[in-house]
Amino acid sequence: MEKEQKNSFFHCYSFNLYHFLKSQGFNYIKKSKNKTNNLTYFTFEKSEELNKTINTWNELKEKSKMEEL
């Protein structure tokens, strides 16, 4: 059961992605620091809508990389 609970959250270490998600109306449920590497991350509750938005972010990121070439 604990494994299911861990999989129901998305930990975002990218400030750019965090700002994109925020601009799309998503709110994080917790802001924390990784104890191993001291990096800040934002925890979001997983949902189909969140997954779609992250996929959109990845597509935009790839498109941006291609335009730089």
C-alpha positions in Angstrom: 0.0 0.0 0.0 2.8 2.4 0.8 4.2 1.9 -2.8 0.8 3.0 -4.2 0.9 6.1 -2.0 4.4 7.1 -3.2 3.4 6.6 -6.8 0.5 9.0 -6.4 2.8 12.0 -6.1 5.0 13.8 -8.6 8.2 15.4 -7.3 9.3 18.3 -9.4 12.9 19.4 -9.2 12.8 21.8 -12.1 11.9 25.4 -11.3 11.0 26.0 -14.9 8.6 23.2 -14.9 7.2 24.3 -11.5 6.5 27.7 -12.9 4.9 26.2 -16.0 2.6 24.0 -13.9 1.7 27.0 -11.7 0.8 29.0 -14.8 -1.5 26.2 -15.8 -3.4 26.3 -12.5 -1.6 23.5 -10.6 -0.7 24.0 -7.0 1.9 22.0 -5.1 1.0 20.3 -1.9 4.4 20.4 -0.4 7.8 22.2 -0.9 10.8 20.3 0.5 14.5 19.8 0.3 16.1 16.5 -0.7 18.1 15.3 2.3 20.7 13.7 0.1 21.5 16.5 -2.3 19.8 19.5 -0.6 17.9 20.3 -3.8 14.5 22.0 -3.5 11.5 20.1 -5.0 7.8 20.6 -5.2 5.3 17.8 -4.7 2.2 17.6 -6.8 -0.6 15.1 -6.6 -0.6 13.0 -9.7 -3.6 13.2 -12.1 -4.4 12.6 -15.7 -4.5 16.4 -16.2 -1.1 16.8 -14.6 0.4 14.1 -16.8 -1.0 15.8 -19.9 0.5 19.1 -18.9 3.9 17.6 -18.2 3.7 15.9 -21.6 2.9 19.3 -23.2 5.9 20.8 -21.3 8.2 18.1 -22.6 7.0 18.6 -26.2 7.5 22.4 -25.9 11.0 21.8 -24.5 11.9 19.4 -27.4 10.5 21.9 -29.9 12.6 24.6 -28.4 15.8 22.5 -28.6 15.1 21.7 -32.3 14.7 25.4 -33.1 18.1 26.1 -31.5 19.8 23.8 -34.1 
